[in-house]
Amino acid sequence: MQGTVKDFDAAARTGSVLLDDGTELPFGADAFAAGGLRLLRFGQRVNLAMDGDRVAVVTLSTFPLPES
């Protein structure tokens, strides 16, 4: 699944992503850490891996998602 970064708090390492249909999904520091990133910017395209109804991994759209 892909989305666009709506906001990101670098200190807390949390933020939210907008899906293409306009749905906003928040993500926590654990999902950010799982993606191996250092920073996200507003408007960046990202890949998302879900665990049920929560975002489990956030990474750049050019990076592969970690295998489960």
N, CA, C and O atoms as a Tripos MOL2 file, in Angstrom:
@<TRIPOS>MOLECULE
protein
  272   271    68     0     0
PROTEIN
NO_CHARGES

@<TRIPOS>ATOM
      1 N           0.8590   -1.1600    0.0000 N.3       1 MET1
      2 CA          0.0000    0.0000    0.0000 C.3       1 MET1
      3 C           0.9080    1.2260    0.0000 C.2       1 MET1
      4 O           1.9700    1.2240    0.6220 O.2       1 MET1
      5 N           0.4860    2.2570   -0.6930 N.am      2 GLN2
      6 CA          1.2580    3.4890   -0.7400 C.3       2 GLN2
      7 C           0.4340    4.6750   -0.2490 C.2       2 GLN2
      8 O          -0.7970    4.6560   -0.2730 O.2       2 GLN2
      9 N           1.1390    5.6920    0.1890 N.am      3 GLY3
     10 CA          0.4960    6.9090    0.6230 C.3       3 GLY3
     11 C           1.4810    8.0680    0.5330 C.2       3 GLY3
     12 O           2.6110    7.9090    0.0710 O.2       3 GLY3
     13 N           1.0290    9.2370    0.9830 N.am      4 THR4
     14 CA          1.8260   10.4570    0.9580 C.3       4 THR4
     15 C           1.9180   11.0010    2.3770 C.2       4 THR4
     16 O           0.9130   11.0640    3.0850 O.2       4 THR4
     17 N           3.1130   11.3920    2.7950 N.am      5 VAL5
     18 CA          3.3180   11.9060    4.1460 C.3       5 VAL5
     19 C           2.5220   13.1960    4.3260 C.2       5 VAL5
     20 O           2.6780   14.1530    3.5670 O.2       5 VAL5
     21 N           1.6660   13.2000    5.3460 N.am      6 LYS6
     22 CA          0.8950   14.3970    5.6820 C.3       6 LYS6
     23 C           1.6580   15.2150    6.7110 C.2       6 LYS6
     24 O           1.7800   16.4330    6.5760 O.2       6 LYS6
     25 N           2.1750   14.5470    7.7440 N.am      7 ASP7
     26 CA          2.9860   15.2320    8.7350 C.3       7 ASP7
     27 C           3.9330   14.2370    9.3890 C.2       7 ASP7
     28 O           3.6920   13.0300    9.3910 O.2       7 ASP7
     29 N           5.0190   14.7730    9.9460 N.am      8 PHE8
     30 CA          6.0090   13.9450   10.6240 C.3       8 PHE8
     31 C           6.6690   14.7650   11.7130 C.2       8 PHE8
     32 O           7.1330   15.8770   11.4650 O.2       8 PHE8
     33 N           6.7120   14.2160   12.9240 N.am      9 ASP9
     34 CA          7.3760   14.8410   14.0630 C.3       9 ASP9
     35 C           8.7070   14.1220   14.2590 C.2       9 ASP9
     36 O           8.7370   12.9910   14.7430 O.2       9 ASP9
     37 N           9.8090   14.7740   13.8850 N.am     10 ALA10
     38 CA         11.1270   14.1440   13.9400 C.3      10 ALA10
     39 C          11.5460   13.8060   15.3660 C.2      10 ALA10
     40 O          12.2550   12.8220   15.5790 O.2      10 ALA10
     41 N          11.1260   14.5940   16.3390 N.am     11 ALA11
     42 CA         11.4980   14.3320   17.7280 C.3      11 ALA11
     43 C          10.7940   13.0790   18.2550 C.2      11 ALA11
     44 O          11.4130   12.2400   18.9090 O.2      11 ALA11
     45 N           9.5030   12.9590   17.9670 N.am     12 ALA12
     46 CA          8.7300   11.8050   18.4380 C.3      12 ALA12
     47 C           8.8080   10.6270   17.4730 C.2      12 ALA12
     48 O           8.4850    9.4960   17.8390 O.2      12 ALA12
     49 N           9.2420   10.8970   16.2250 N.am     13 ARG13
     50 CA          9.3310    9.8900   15.1660 C.3      13 ARG13
     51 C           7.9590    9.2810   14.8440 C.2      13 ARG13
     52 O           7.8450    8.0870   14.5640 O.2      13 ARG13
     53 N           6.9400   10.1150   14.8910 N.am     14 THR14
     54 CA          5.5690    9.7140   14.5700 C.3      14 THR14
     55 C           5.0040   10.6550   13.5120 C.2      14 THR14
     56 O           5.5580   11.7250   13.2620 O.2      14 THR14
     57 N           3.9090   10.2530   12.9000 N.am     15 GLY15
     58 CA          3.2910   11.1130   11.9090 C.3      15 GLY15
     59 C           2.0370   10.4920   11.3460 C.2      15 GLY15
     60 O           1.4230    9.6190   11.9590 O.2      15 GLY15
     61 N           1.6620   10.9620   10.1560 N.am     16 SER16
     62 CA          0.4930   10.4030    9.4890 C.3      16 SER16
     63 C           0.7030   10.4530    7.9820 C.2      16 SER16
     64 O           1.4870   11.2430    7.4570 O.2      16 SER16
     65 N          -0.0320    9.5740    7.3150 N.am     17 VAL17
     66 CA          0.0570    9.4080    5.8730 C.3      17 VAL17
     67 C          -1.3500    9.5050    5.3010 C.2      17 VAL17
     68 O          -2.3080    9.0340    5.9130 O.2      17 VAL17
     69 N          -1.4720   10.1160    4.1300 N.am     18 LEU18
     70 CA         -2.7430   10.1380    3.4140 C.3      18 LEU18
     71 C          -2.6970    9.1000    2.3070 C.2      18 LEU18
     72 O          -1.7940    9.1030    1.4710 O.2      18 LEU18
     73 N          -3.6890    8.2050    2.3130 N.am     19 LEU19
     74 CA         -3.8180    7.2530    1.2170 C.3      19 LEU19
     75 C          -4.3830    7.9710    0.0090 C.2      19 LEU19
     76 O          -4.8640    9.0980    0.1260 O.2      19 LEU19
     77 N          -4.3330    7.3390   -1.1440 N.am     20 ASP20
     78 CA         -4.8150    7.9740   -2.3730 C.3      20 ASP20
     79 C          -6.2980    8.3020   -2.3210 C.2      20 ASP20
     80 O          -6.7550    9.2040   -3.0240 O.2      20 ASP20
     81 N          -7.0680    7.5740   -1.4860 N.am     21 ASP21
     82 CA         -8.4950    7.8630   -1.3700 C.3      21 ASP21
     83 C          -8.7990    8.9370   -0.3300 C.2      21 ASP21
     84 O          -9.9640    9.2370   -0.0690 O.2      21 ASP21
     85 N          -7.7380    9.5280    0.2740 N.am     22 GLY22
     86 CA         -7.9090   10.6000    1.2480 C.3      22 GLY22
     87 C          -7.9570   10.1460    2.6910 C.2      22 GLY22
     88 O          -8.0290   10.9760    3.5970 O.2      22 GLY22
     89 N          -7.9200    8.8340    2.9220 N.am     23 THR23
     90 CA         -7.9290    8.3100    4.2840 C.3      23 THR23
     91 C          -6.6110    8.6420    4.9670 C.2      23 THR23
     92 O          -5.5390    8.4330    4.3990 O.2      23 THR23
     93 N          -6.6940    9.1570    6.1810 N.am     24 GLU24
     94 CA         -5.4910    9.4690    6.9490 C.3      24 GLU24
     95 C          -5.1750    8.3140    7.8960 C.2      24 GLU24
     96 O          -6.0410    7.8480    8.6360 O.2      24 GLU24
     97 N          -3.9210    7.8570    7.8620 N.am     25 LEU25
     98 CA         -3.4680    6.7890    8.7500 C.3      25 LEU25
     99 C          -2.3050    7.2990    9.5940 C.2      25 LEU25
    100 O          -1.2760    7.6980    9.0490 O.2      25 LEU25
    101 N          -2.4540    7.2920   10.9150 N.am     26 PRO26
    102 CA         -1.3310    7.6710   11.7680 C.3      26 PRO26
    103 C          -0.3520    6.5050   11.8780 C.2      26 PRO26
    104 O          -0.7380    5.3450   11.7340 O.2      26 PRO26
    105 N           0.9160    6.8200   12.1340 N.am     27 PHE27
    106 CA          1.8920    5.7720   12.4100 C.3      27 PHE27
    107 C           2.7320    6.1660   13.6050 C.2      27 PHE27
    108 O           2.9690    7.3460   13.8630 O.2      27 PHE27
    109 N           3.1800    5.1510   14.3330 N.am     28 GLY28
    110 CA          3.9800    5.3660   15.5240 C.3      28 GLY28
    111 C           5.4690    5.2200   15.2650 C.2      28 GLY28
    112 O           5.8950    4.8870   14.1600 O.2      28 GLY28
    113 N           6.2460    5.4740   16.2990 N.am     29 ALA29
    114 CA          7.6980    5.4030   16.2010 C.3      29 ALA29
    115 C           8.1700    4.0050   15.8420 C.2      29 ALA29
    116 O           9.1880    3.8540   15.1680 O.2      29 ALA29
    117 N           7.4430    2.9730   16.2830 N.am     30 ASP30
    118 CA          7.8380    1.6030   15.9610 C.3      30 ASP30
    119 C           7.7230    1.3240   14.4620 C.2      30 ASP30
    120 O           8.5750    0.6380   13.8970 O.2      30 ASP30
    121 N           6.6900    1.8430   13.8180 N.am     31 ALA31
    122 CA          6.5160    1.6590   12.3660 C.3      31 ALA31
    123 C           7.5870    2.4340   11.6020 C.2      31 ALA31
    124 O           8.0930    1.9570   10.5870 O.2      31 ALA31
    125 N           7.9310    3.6160   12.0810 N.am     32 PHE32
    126 CA          8.9810    4.4100   11.4460 C.3      32 PHE32
    127 C          10.3240    3.6930   11.5690 C.2      32 PHE32
    128 O          11.0570    3.5840   10.5870 O.2      32 PHE32
    129 N          10.6510    3.2050   12.7660 N.am     33 ALA33
    130 CA         11.9220    2.4990   12.9950 C.3      33 ALA33
    131 C          12.0190    1.2320   12.1480 C.2      33 ALA33
    132 O          13.1040    0.8850   11.6810 O.2      33 ALA33
    133 N          10.9100    0.5450   11.9470 N.am     34 ALA34
    134 CA         10.9080   -0.7010   11.1680 C.3      34 ALA34
    135 C          11.2600   -0.4530    9.7020 C.2      34 ALA34
    136 O          11.7150   -1.3690    9.0170 O.2      34 ALA34
    137 N          11.0600    0.7540    9.2190 N.am     35 GLY35
    138 CA         11.3480    1.0790    7.8260 C.3      35 GLY35
    139 C          12.7890    1.4760    7.5620 C.2      35 GLY35
    140 O          13.1870    1.6090    6.4050 O.2      35 GLY35
    141 N          13.5760    1.6670    8.6090 N.am     36 GLY36
    142 CA         14.9830    1.9890    8.4500 C.3      36 GLY36
    143 C          15.2740    3.4010    7.9610 C.2      36 GLY36
    144 O          16.3330    3.6520    7.3850 O.2      36 GLY36
    145 N          14.3530    4.3130    8.1840 N.am     37 LEU37
    146 CA         14.5330    5.6930    7.7210 C.3      37 LEU37
    147 C          15.0770    6.5820    8.8240 C.2      37 LEU37
    148 O          15.0510    6.2270   10.0020 O.2      37 LEU37
    149 N          15.5770    7.7590    8.4140 N.am     38 ARG38
    150 CA         16.0470    8.7550    9.3760 C.3      38 ARG38
    151 C          15.1050    9.9500    9.4650 C.2      38 ARG38
    152 O          15.0080   10.5970   10.5080 O.2      38 ARG38
    153 N          14.4070   10.2400    8.3580 N.am     39 LEU39
    154 CA         13.5830   11.4330    8.2870 C.3      39 LEU39
    155 C          12.5370   11.2660    7.1960 C.2      39 LEU39
    156 O          12.7620   10.5470    6.2230 O.2      39 LEU39
    157 N          11.4100   11.9180    7.3520 N.am     40 LEU40
    158 CA         10.3940   12.0080    6.3050 C.3      40 LEU40
    159 C          10.0410   13.4670    6.1000 C.2      40 LEU40
    160 O          10.1060   14.2710    7.0300 O.2      40 LEU40
    161 N           9.6680   13.8010    4.8760 N.am     41 ARG41
    162 CA          9.2440   15.1690    4.5510 C.3      41 ARG41
    163 C           7.7960   15.1530    4.0680 C.2      41 ARG41
    164 O           7.3210   14.1710    3.4970 O.2      41 ARG41
    165 N           7.1180   16.2540    4.3090 N.am     42 PHE42
    166 CA          5.7560   16.4450    3.8160 C.3      42 PHE42
    167 C           5.7320   16.1760    2.3120 C.2      42 PHE42
    168 O           6.5790   16.6790    1.5730 O.2      42 PHE42
    169 N           4.7670   15.3870    1.8670 N.am     43 GLY43
    170 CA          4.5830   15.1310    0.4490 C.3      43 GLY43
    171 C           5.3470   13.9380   -0.1030 C.2      43 GLY43
    172 O           5.1360   13.5670   -1.2570 O.2      43 GLY43
    173 N           6.2300   13.3230    0.6860 N.am     44 GLN44
    174 CA          6.9620   12.1520    0.1950 C.3      44 GLN44
    175 C           6.0240   10.9740    0.0190 C.2      44 GLN44
    176 O           5.1060   10.7710    0.8140 O.2      44 GLN44
    177 N           6.2650   10.1930   -1.0390 N.am     45 ARG45
    178 CA          5.5260    8.9470   -1.2460 C.3      45 ARG45
    179 C           6.1910    7.8620   -0.4220 C.2      45 ARG45
    180 O           7.4170    7.7470   -0.4040 O.2      45 ARG45
    181 N           5.3810    7.0670    0.2590 N.am     46 VAL46
    182 CA          5.8970    6.0020    1.1040 C.3      46 VAL46
    183 C           5.1360    4.7070    0.8710 C.2      46 VAL46
    184 O           3.9790    4.7100    0.4510 O.2      46 VAL46
    185 N           5.8100    3.6040    1.1520 N.am     47 ASN47
    186 CA          5.1870    2.2830    1.1900 C.3      47 ASN47
    187 C           4.7900    2.0010    2.6280 C.2      47 ASN47
    188 O           5.4980    2.3670    3.5660 O.2      47 ASN47
    189 N           3.6550    1.3480    2.7880 N.am     48 LEU48
    190 CA          3.1600    1.0030    4.1140 C.3      48 LEU48
    191 C           2.8900   -0.4900    4.1780 C.2      48 LEU48
    192 O           2.3630   -1.0770    3.2330 O.2      48 LEU48
    193 N           3.2540   -1.0940    5.2900 N.am     49 ALA49
    194 CA          2.8520   -2.4650    5.5800 C.3      49 ALA49
    195 C           1.9200   -2.3820    6.7820 C.2      49 ALA49
    196 O           2.2090   -1.6960    7.7640 O.2      49 ALA49
    197 N           0.8160   -3.0790    6.6910 N.am     50 MET50
    198 CA         -0.1900   -3.0340    7.7460 C.3      50 MET50
    199 C          -0.1430   -4.2960    8.5830 C.2      50 MET50
    200 O           0.2090   -5.3700    8.0950 O.2      50 MET50
    201 N          -0.5020   -4.1520    9.8540 N.am     51 ASP51
    202 CA         -0.6900   -5.2680   10.7630 C.3      51 ASP51
    203 C          -2.0870   -5.0860   11.3300 C.2      51 ASP51
    204 O          -2.2880   -4.3820   12.3200 O.2      51 ASP51
    205 N          -3.0390   -5.7290   10.6890 N.am     52 GLY52
    206 CA         -4.4360   -5.4910   11.0550 C.3      52 GLY52
    207 C          -4.8370   -4.1070   10.5960 C.2      52 GLY52
    208 O          -4.7780   -3.8070    9.4030 O.2      52 GLY52
    209 N          -5.2500   -3.2510   11.5350 N.am     53 ASP53
    210 CA         -5.6720   -1.8960   11.1750 C.3      53 ASP53
    211 C          -4.6330   -0.8370   11.5330 C.2      53 ASP53
    212 O          -4.9210    0.3570   11.4590 O.2      53 ASP53
    213 N          -3.4240   -1.2590   11.9220 N.am     54 ARG54
    214 CA         -2.3800   -0.2800   12.2500 C.3      54 ARG54
    215 C          -1.2260   -0.3870   11.2600 C.2      54 ARG54
    216 O          -0.9690   -1.4460   10.6880 O.2      54 ARG54
    217 N          -0.5400    0.7320   11.0740 N.am     55 VAL55
    218 CA          0.6330    0.7610   10.1980 C.3      55 VAL55
    219 C           1.7940    0.1200   10.9590 C.2      55 VAL55
    220 O           2.1360    0.5520   12.0600 O.2      55 VAL55
    221 N           2.4020   -0.9200   10.3620 N.am     56 ALA56
    222 CA          3.5050   -1.6400   10.9990 C.3      56 ALA56
    223 C           4.8600   -1.1780   10.4830 C.2      56 ALA56
    224 O           5.8470   -1.2180   11.2170 O.2      56 ALA56
    225 N           4.9210   -0.7350    9.2110 N.am     57 VAL57
    226 CA          6.1800   -0.3000    8.6000 C.3      57 VAL57
    227 C           5.8990    0.8790    7.6800 C.2      57 VAL57
    228 O           4.9300    0.8700    6.9200 O.2      57 VAL57
    229 N           6.7530    1.8910    7.7550 N.am     58 VAL58
    230 CA          6.7350    3.0180    6.8230 C.3      58 VAL58
    231 C           8.1180    3.1040    6.2080 C.2      58 VAL58
    232 O           9.1100    3.1970    6.9300 O.2      58 VAL58
    233 N           8.2010    3.0750    4.8860 N.am     59 THR59
    234 CA          9.4780    3.2470    4.2090 C.3      59 THR59
    235 C           9.2440    3.9810    2.8990 C.2      59 THR59
    236 O           8.1000    4.1270    2.4680 O.2      59 THR59
    237 N          10.3060    4.4420    2.2630 N.am     60 LEU60
    238 CA         10.1580    5.1670    1.0060 C.3      60 LEU60
    239 C           9.5950    4.2620   -0.0840 C.2      60 LEU60
    240 O           9.7940    3.0480   -0.0640 O.2      60 LEU60
    241 N           8.8990    4.8600   -1.0210 N.am     61 SER61
    242 CA          8.2680    4.0710   -2.0760 C.3      61 SER61
    243 C           9.2940    3.3920   -2.9730 C.2      61 SER61
    244 O           8.9550    2.4420   -3.6790 O.2      61 SER61
    245 N          10.5410    3.8580   -2.9610 N.am     62 THR62
    246 CA         11.5890    3.2320   -3.7640 C.3      62 THR62
    247 C          12.2950    2.1000   -3.0230 C.2      62 THR62
    248 O          13.1110    1.3930   -3.6140 O.2      62 THR62
    249 N          11.9930    1.9210   -1.7400 N.am     63 PHE63
    250 CA         12.6000    0.8520   -0.9470 C.3      63 PHE63
    251 C          11.6340   -0.3160   -0.8490 C.2      63 PHE63
    252 O          10.4210   -0.1120   -0.8160 O.2      63 PHE63
    253 N          12.1520   -1.5360   -0.8020 N.am     64 PRO64
    254 CA         11.2640   -2.6850   -0.5970 C.3      64 PRO64
    255 C          10.8140   -2.7430    0.8560 C.2      64 PRO64
    256 O          11.5310   -2.3100    1.7580 O.2      64 PRO64
    257 N           9.6300   -3.2790    1.0680 N.am     65 LEU65
    258 CA          9.1660   -3.5120    2.4320 C.3      65 LEU65
    259 C           9.9090   -4.7100    3.0050 C.2      65 LEU65
    260 O          10.1990   -5.6600    2.2780 O.2      65 LEU65
    261 N          10.2230   -4.6810    4.2940 N.am     66 PRO66
    262 CA         10.8750   -5.8470    4.9020 C.3      66 PRO66
    263 C           9.9690   -7.0680    4.7970 C.2      66 PRO66
    264 O           8.7460   -6.9550    4.8880 O.2      66 PRO66
    265 N          10.5730   -8.2220    4.6060 N.am     67 GLU67
    266 CA          9.7770   -9.4530    4.5360 C.3      67 GLU67
    267 C           9.3260   -9.8290    5.9210 C.2      67 GLU67
    268 O          10.0610   -9.6610    6.8940 O.2      67 GLU67
    269 N           8.0930  -10.3460    6.0110 N.am     68 SER68
    270 CA          7.5560  -10.7170    7.3290 C.3      68 SER68
    271 C           7.9730  -12.1050    7.7240 C.2      68 SER68
    272 O           7.6100  -12.5750    8.8020 O.2      68 SER68
@<TRIPOS>BOND
     1     1     2 1
     2     2     3 1
     3     3     4 2
     4     3     5 am
     5     5     6 1
     6     6     7 1
     7     7     8 2
     8     7     9 am
     9     9    10 1
    10    10    11 1
    11    11    12 2
    12    11    13 am
    13    13    14 1
    14    14    15 1
    15    15    16 2
    16    15    17 am
    17    17    18 1
    18    18    19 1
    19    19    20 2
    20    19    21 am
    21    21    22 1
    22    22    23 1
    23    23    24 2
    24    23    25 am
    25    25    26 1
    26    26    27 1
    27    27    28 2
    28    27    29 am
    29    29    30 1
    30    30    31 1
    31    31    32 2
    32    31    33 am
    33    33    34 1
    34    34    35 1
    35    35    36 2
    36    35    37 am
    37    37    38 1
    38    38    39 1
    39    39    40 2
    40    39    41 am
    41    41    42 1
    42    42    43 1
    43    43    44 2
    44    43    45 am
    45    45    46 1
    46    46    47 1
    47    47    48 2
    48    47    49 am
    49    49    50 1
    50    50    51 1
    51    51    52 2
    52    51    53 am
    53    53    54 1
    54    54    55 1
    55    55    56 2
    56    55    57 am
    57    57    58 1
    58    58    59 1
    59    59    60 2
    60    59    61 am
    61    61    62 1
    62    62    63 1
    63    63    64 2
    64    63    65 am
    65    65    66 1
    66    66    67 1
    67    67    68 2
    68    67    69 am
    69    69    70 1
    70    70    71 1
    71    71    72 2
    72    71    73 am
    73    73    74 1
    74    74    75 1
    75    75    76 2
    76    75    77 am
    77    77    78 1
    78    78    79 1
    79    79    80 2
    80    79    81 am
    81    81    82 1
    82    82    83 1
    83    83    84 2
    84    83    85 am
    85    85    86 1
    86    86    87 1
    87    87    88 2
    88    87    89 am
    89    89    90 1
    90    90    91 1
    91    91    92 2
    92    91    93 am
    93    93    94 1
    94    94    95 1
    95    95    96 2
    96    95    97 am
    97    97    98 1
    98    98    99 1
    99    99   100 2
   100    99   101 am
   101   101   102 1
   102   102   103 1
   103   103   104 2
   104   103   105 am
   105   105   106 1
   106   106   107 1
   107   107   108 2
   108   107   109 am
   109   109   110 1
   110   110   111 1
   111   111   112 2
   112   111   113 am
   113   113   114 1
   114   114   115 1
   115   115   116 2
   116   115   117 am
   117   117   118 1
   118   118   119 1
   119   119   120 2
   120   119   121 am
   121   121   122 1
   122   122   123 1
   123   123   124 2
   124   123   125 am
   125   125   126 1
   126   126   127 1
   127   127   128 2
   128   127   129 am
   129   129   130 1
   130   130   131 1
   131   131   132 2
   132   131   133 am
   133   133   134 1
   134   134   135 1
   135   135   136 2
   136   135   137 am
   137   137   138 1
   138   138   139 1
   139   139   140 2
   140   139   141 am
   141   141   142 1
   142   142   143 1
   143   143   144 2
   144   143   145 am
   145   145   146 1
   146   146   147 1
   147   147   148 2
   148   147   149 am
   149   149   150 1
   150   150   151 1
   151   151   152 2
   152   151   153 am
   153   153   154 1
   154   154   155 1
   155   155   156 2
   156   155   157 am
   157   157   158 1
   158   158   159 1
   159   159   160 2
   160   159   161 am
   161   161   162 1
   162   162   163 1
   163   163   164 2
   164   163   165 am
   165   165   166 1
   166   166   167 1
   167   167   168 2
   168   167   169 am
   169   169   170 1
   170   170   171 1
   171   171   172 2
   172   171   173 am
   173   173   174 1
   174   174   175 1
   175   175   176 2
   176   175   177 am
   177   177   178 1
   178   178   179 1
   179   179   180 2
   180   179   181 am
   181   181   182 1
   182   182   183 1
   183   183   184 2
   184   183   185 am
   185   185   186 1
   186   186   187 1
   187   187   188 2
   188   187   189 am
   189   189   190 1
   190   190   191 1
   191   191   192 2
   192   191   193 am
   193   193   194 1
   194   194   195 1
   195   195   196 2
   196   195   197 am
   197   197   198 1
   198   198   199 1
   199   199   200 2
   200   199   201 am
   201   201   202 1
   202   202   203 1
   203   203   204 2
   204   203   205 am
   205   205   206 1
   206   206   207 1
   207   207   208 2
   208   207   209 am
   209   209   210 1
   210   210   211 1
   211   211   212 2
   212   211   213 am
   213   213   214 1
   214   214   215 1
   215   215   216 2
   216   215   217 am
   217   217   218 1
   218   218   219 1
   219   219   220 2
   220   219   221 am
   221   221   222 1
   222   222   223 1
   223   223   224 2
   224   223   225 am
   225   225   226 1
   226   226   227 1
   227   227   228 2
   228   227   229 am
   229   229   230 1
   230   230   231 1
   231   231   232 2
   232   231   233 am
   233   233   234 1
   234   234   235 1
   235   235   236 2
   236   235   237 am
   237   237   238 1
   238   238   239 1
   239   239   240 2
   240   239   241 am
   241   241   242 1
   242   242   243 1
   243   243   244 2
   244   243   245 am
   245   245   246 1
   246   246   247 1
   247   247   248 2
   248   247   249 am
   249   249   250 1
   250   250   251 1
   251   251   252 2
   252   251   253 am
   253   253   254 1
   254   254   255 1
   255   255   256 2
   256   255   257 am
   257   257   258 1
   258   258   259 1
   259   259   260 2
   260   259   261 am
   261   261   262 1
   262   262   263 1
   263   263   264 2
   264   263   265 am
   265   265   266 1
   266   266   267 1
   267   267   268 2
   268   267   269 am
   269   269   270 1
   270   270   271 1
   271   271   272 2
@<TRIPOS>SUBSTRUCTURE
     1 MET1         2 RESIDUE 1 A MET
     2 GLN2         6 RESIDUE 1 A GLN
     3 GLY3        10 RESIDUE 1 A GLY
     4 THR4        14 RESIDUE 1 A THR
     5 VAL5        18 RESIDUE 1 A VAL
     6 LYS6        22 RESIDUE 1 A LYS
     7 ASP7        26 RESIDUE 1 A ASP
     8 PHE8        30 RESIDUE 1 A PHE
     9 ASP9        34 RESIDUE 1 A ASP
    10 ALA10       38 RESIDUE 1 A ALA
    11 ALA11       42 RESIDUE 1 A ALA
    12 ALA12       46 RESIDUE 1 A ALA
    13 ARG13       50 RESIDUE 1 A ARG
    14 THR14       54 RESIDUE 1 A THR
    15 GLY15       58 RESIDUE 1 A GLY
    16 SER16       62 RESIDUE 1 A SER
    17 VAL17       66 RESIDUE 1 A VAL
    18 LEU18       70 RESIDUE 1 A LEU
    19 LEU19       74 RESIDUE 1 A LEU
    20 ASP20       78 RESIDUE 1 A ASP
    21 ASP21       82 RESIDUE 1 A ASP
    22 GLY22       86 RESIDUE 1 A GLY
    23 THR23       90 RESIDUE 1 A THR
    24 GLU24       94 RESIDUE 1 A GLU
    25 LEU25       98 RESIDUE 1 A LEU
    26 PRO26      102 RESIDUE 1 A PRO
    27 PHE27      106 RESIDUE 1 A PHE
    28 GLY28      110 RESIDUE 1 A GLY
    29 ALA29      114 RESIDUE 1 A ALA
    30 ASP30      118 RESIDUE 1 A ASP
    31 ALA31      122 RESIDUE 1 A ALA
    32 PHE32      126 RESIDUE 1 A PHE
    33 ALA33      130 RESIDUE 1 A ALA
    34 ALA34      134 RESIDUE 1 A ALA
    35 GLY35      138 RESIDUE 1 A GLY
    36 GLY36      142 RESIDUE 1 A GLY
    37 LEU37      146 RESIDUE 1 A LEU
    38 ARG38      150 RESIDUE 1 A ARG
    39 LEU39      154 RESIDUE 1 A LEU
    40 LEU40      158 RESIDUE 1 A LEU
    41 ARG41      162 RESIDUE 1 A ARG
    42 PHE42      166 RESIDUE 1 A PHE
    43 GLY43      170 RESIDUE 1 A GLY
    44 GLN44      174 RESIDUE 1 A GLN
    45 ARG45      178 RESIDUE 1 A ARG
    46 VAL46      182 RESIDUE 1 A VAL
    47 ASN47      186 RESIDUE 1 A ASN
    48 LEU48      190 RESIDUE 1 A LEU
    49 ALA49      194 RESIDUE 1 A ALA
    50 MET50      198 RESIDUE 1 A MET
    51 ASP51      202 RESIDUE 1 A ASP
    52 GLY52      206 RESIDUE 1 A GLY
    53 ASP53      210 RESIDUE 1 A ASP
    54 ARG54      214 RESIDUE 1 A ARG
    55 VAL55      218 RESIDUE 1 A VAL
    56 ALA56      222 RESIDUE 1 A ALA
    57 VAL57      226 RESIDUE 1 A VAL
    58 VAL58      230 RESIDUE 1 A VAL
    59 THR59      234 RESIDUE 1 A THR
    60 LEU60      238 RESIDUE 1 A LEU
    61 SER61      242 RESIDUE 1 A SER
    62 THR62      246 RESIDUE 1 A THR
    63 PHE63      250 RESIDUE 1 A PHE
    64 PRO64      254 RESIDUE 1 A PRO
    65 LEU65      258 RESIDUE 1 A LEU
    66 PRO66      262 RESIDUE 1 A PRO
    67 GLU67      266 RESIDUE 1 A GLU
    68 SER68      270 RESIDUE 1 A SER
